[in-house]
Amino acid sequence: MKFPIEETIIKRSSIRSYESKKLSTSDKEKLMDYINNLSNPFNEKVNFHFIEKGLEPKVEKLGTYGIIKGATSFIGVSVPDSEFGLEAAGYEFEQLILYATHLGLGTVWLAMTFSRNEFMSAMDIKKDNLFPAISPIGYSSEKKTIKERLMRKMMKSNQRKSWENIFFKNNFSSPLAKEEAGDYKIPLEMLRLAPSATNAQPWRVIKEKNMYHFYESHKSGASKEDKSIKRVDLGIAINHFHLTTLEYNLSGRFEKIESKKSENNEELNYIISWISE
Ligand SMILES: Cc1cc2nc3c(=O)[nH]c(=O)nc-3n(C[C@H](O)[C@H](O)[C@H](O)COP(=O)(O)O)c2cc1C
């Protein structure tokens, strides 16, 4: 089930307006097969939950605060409350979203604008698990609602931070120029195109020799919820980076370098490193 990664990452964008027709059996089967083969570099168990309107009574009135129009199917993601659960959820769910994009389906990550309790009950998610997000999944409608257009404008969804604000060399005071990234220019560029909650783009990467260290950045005094969503964002971005290294046959491995955690401060959390080989 290989599909073109760079092309799909460039093509993906959040879809909030859907045609009200059901997912075809063939698309549904492909998604379920794909889910069964997902894994993540954080070695956490990620669970997926699929629900469809018309089949289950509890699903009929599920709330998305008027943000999503026409969707009939939703997928949710849950993980045990473990150290890297949220990053793992971000990583695997984004891979599924990219695959859905490749199949021609529309999706949008929803971590805030949905009724979490209603979906938790409809999706039978265990109370002690983390339930970071859902996405509608279906056929994109040609016509975007005014709300959707306004949201995109407000969050500047078509824009991303520039290289020098995200990628660094040896420490956070020297930006990494594109030319200095060598073979990793495209994996980093694909990371830069990742979606993130409110388009905040909290990913920071330091290149040090043959290593790329990934950090999550937030404002000092950020709420627990804000920091949690940003960990999901990191998982998403790391997925884009990793899938692109695989597409370009760049070999390497992820490693959590324990000593790096001592660099954490009020605004920064070290997550994981990629060691190129
Ligand atoms: C973890 C996460 C949570 C998000 N939560 C919401 C949400 O609750 N409601 C919403 O309308 N969009 C949500 N989004 C979508 C972002 O606003 C969107 O990805 C961003 O503006 C960039 O636009 P793009 O996905 O079209 O590239 C979320 C995205 C991510 C990655």
The ligand as a Tripos MOL2 file, in Angstrom:
@<TRIPOS>MOLECULE
LIG
   31    33     1     0     0
SMALL
NO_CHARGES

@<TRIPOS>ATOM
      1 C1         -3.8740   18.5060   16.0080 C.3       1 LIG1
      2 C2         -4.7730   19.4020   15.1760 C.ar      1 LIG1
      3 C3         -5.9740   19.8550   15.6830 C.ar      1 LIG1
      4 C4         -6.8460   20.6390   14.9160 C.ar      1 LIG1
      5 N1         -8.0640   21.0030   15.4410 N.ar      1 LIG1
      6 C5         -8.9520   21.6730   14.6590 C.ar      1 LIG1
      7 C6        -10.2590   21.9390   15.1540 C.ar      1 LIG1
      8 O1        -10.6060   21.6260   16.2890 O.2       1 LIG1
      9 N2        -11.1280   22.5660   14.3160 N.ar      1 LIG1
     10 C7        -10.8040   22.9120   13.0320 C.ar      1 LIG1
     11 O2        -11.6440   23.4410   12.3260 O.2       1 LIG1
     12 N3         -9.5350   22.6590   12.5340 N.ar      1 LIG1
     13 C8         -8.6280   22.0540   13.3150 C.ar      1 LIG1
     14 N4         -7.3700   21.7450   12.8200 N.ar      1 LIG1
     15 C9         -7.0030   22.0960   11.4360 C.3       1 LIG1
     16 C10        -5.9800   23.2570   11.3620 C.3       1 LIG1
     17 O3         -6.6340   24.4720   11.5940 O.3       1 LIG1
     18 C11        -5.2970   23.2390    9.9820 C.3       1 LIG1
     19 O4         -4.5790   22.0430    9.8490 O.3       1 LIG1
     20 C12        -4.3610   24.4260    9.7790 C.3       1 LIG1
     21 O5         -5.0760   25.6370    9.7810 O.3       1 LIG1
     22 C13        -3.5770   24.3200    8.4390 C.3       1 LIG1
     23 O6         -4.4580   24.1890    7.3500 O.3       1 LIG1
     24 P1         -4.3650   22.9580    6.3610 P.3       1 LIG1
     25 O7         -4.6170   21.7020    7.1690 O.co2     1 LIG1
     26 O8         -5.4320   23.1890    5.3240 O.co2     1 LIG1
     27 O9         -2.9820   22.9420    5.7580 O.co2     1 LIG1
     28 C14        -6.4750   21.0070   13.5870 C.ar      1 LIG1
     29 C15        -5.2480   20.5510   13.0860 C.ar      1 LIG1
     30 C16        -4.4200   19.7530   13.8440 C.ar      1 LIG1
     31 C17        -3.1450   19.2580   13.2600 C.3       1 LIG1
@<TRIPOS>BOND
     1     1     2 1
     2     2     3 ar
     3     2    30 ar
     4     3     4 ar
     5     4     5 ar
     6     4    28 ar
     7     5     6 ar
     8     6     7 ar
     9     6    13 1
    10     7     8 2
    11     7     9 ar
    12     9    10 ar
    13    10    11 2
    14    10    12 ar
    15    12    13 ar
    16    13    14 ar
    17    14    15 1
    18    14    28 ar
    19    15    16 1
    20    16    17 1
    21    16    18 1
    22    18    19 1
    23    18    20 1
    24    20    21 1
    25    20    22 1
    26    22    23 1
    27    23    24 1
    28    24    25 2
    29    24    26 1
    30    24    27 1
    31    28    29 ar
    32    29    30 ar
    33    30    31 1
@<TRIPOS>SUBSTRUCTURE
     1 LIG1         1 GROUP 0 **** ****
